[in-house]
Amino acid sequence: MLRNLLIDRFQLKFHRPEKEMPIYTLTLAANGPKIKKSEGEPPDGRPALVFRLFPERRALLPVRDGSMAEFAAILQHGPVDRPVVDKTALSGRYDFDLDRAPNEDDFGGMMRARPPLADDSPKPDLFAAIRQLGLRLQATRGPVETFVIDNSERPSDN
């Protein structure tokens, strides 16, 4: 609907070519996954994947009834700076917690690391936390769909 409005009002013309760009691939670690198969729907009707942010101490992602494709998608919209492609070949739905130390670059710089409190146990960085789940996040290059605007004009009068 929004696309049609932009095309009609602004004479927008675009195309979506694929380009080779930096990406992360989510794969299985050598020792295999250490995550639990989900037994049902997320409790209380909540979404399966929601980051809980504790900006000064940790970033927690409790996954409930989530797929690896959903997990990869949420990673690319927050803690990492490039697309994440699921190559785990895991087709089921899973329950696990990704509990890690925040990085200053997370979520566009919103996560400023602070010294831990005395009662805080140290948390691993993102890559180590993913390895603890029996998964691996690896930097590589791959095809990414891009959005190129070919033409736009001033909007027509109402």
N, C-alpha and C positions, 0 to 999 in steps of 0.2 A: 504494500500500500504506500509506504513512504517512498520507495523506489519509483513508483509510478508518478507520484506527486513531483518528485525532483525531475524526472524525465519530462513531464508535461510543462511545469512552470519554468524550469531553467534550461530546457533543451539539453539536458545532460546526456552525454554519450561517454561510455566507458567500456573497458574490457578487463578481463581477469587472467592475465598470463601467469604461468608458473615460472619462478626463478629459482635457481640454486642459491640457497642462503644458509647461514648458520642455524642449526636446530639442535635439539636434544632428542635422543632416542631413549625411551624407557624400555629396558630389557630385563630378563631374568638374570640374577647373579648366578655364579657357578654352583652355589649350594642350593639353589632353588628358592621358591617363595616361602616366606615365614608369615603368611597371612591366613586368616581363618575364612573359610567359605561362609557366606551369609546364610542365615536361616530364615530370613523373612524381611518384611518391610522395616524401614527405619522407625524407631520409637516415636510416638507422639505426632506422627505425620510430618516430622521435620524433613528438610531436604537431606539427601544422602551425604553431600559434601559441603561443609561450611567451615571456613577458617575461623578459629577463635584466636584472637590476637591479644597477647599480653605484651604490649609494645616495649616494655623495659626489660623483659626477661625471656620470653619464649613465644614460639608460634606453634599452635596445636591445630592439627587437621584431623578430627575424628571422622573416619570414613565408615559409614554404615550403609550396607546394601549398595555399595558403589562398584562400578565396573572400572577396569583399568583405563579404558578410553575416557571416562569421566574424570578419573584421577589425573591423567595426563593433561586434559583440558584445563582443569583448575590450576595445575602447576604453572601453565603458561600464562595464566591471567593474574599471577601474583608474584611468587617468589623467584621466577626465572625471567630472563630478558629475551627469550626467543621461543618459537613454537616447540612443543613437545609432541613427539609421535610415539604412540603406543606400539611397541613391537614385542610385547610379552607373549603373545598368543594365548593369553588367559581369557577365556570367554565368559566365565562366571561372574558372580557378584560377591563382594568381599566386605569383611569388617576388619578394620585395623586403625591404629592411631599413628599419625606422623607427628612426632613431638621433637622439636628441634630448637636450636638457638637461632634467634633472628639475625639477619644480616642487614647492614645499613642500606643496602640497595633494594631490599624487599619492598614491594608495593610502592614503587616510585619514590623510594627514600623515606617512607613514613615510619619504618622500623629502625629507630636509632638504638643501637646496642648500649646497654648500661651494665655496670658491674653487677654480678648476681648478689642477691640477698644472702645472708648467712645460712638460711635454711633451704636455699635453692640447690638442687643437685645440678651439676653442669650438664648441658644438653649438647648433642652433636650438631654439626653443621648440616645443611640440607642433604648433601651428597652422602655423608656418613649415615644419617637417619634413614635415608632410602635404602642404603646397603643393609641396615639392620632388619629391614623388611624382606630381605632376600631379593631385592630388585636393584637395578643399576640405572643411573641417569648419566648418559655419556654425550659429551659435546661432539658434534660432527657437522656435516653439511648435507642438505637434501632439498627436494623440491618444496616450495612454499607458494601458495596462491597469493598473488598480489592484486591490488586494485589500482588501475591507471585511468585517470580522467582524460578523455580525448577532447571534450568540448563542453563548455557551459556558457550560458548567456544571461544577461540581466533578466529577472522574472518579468513576465507579462503583467500588465495592469489587471486588477481584479475586475 
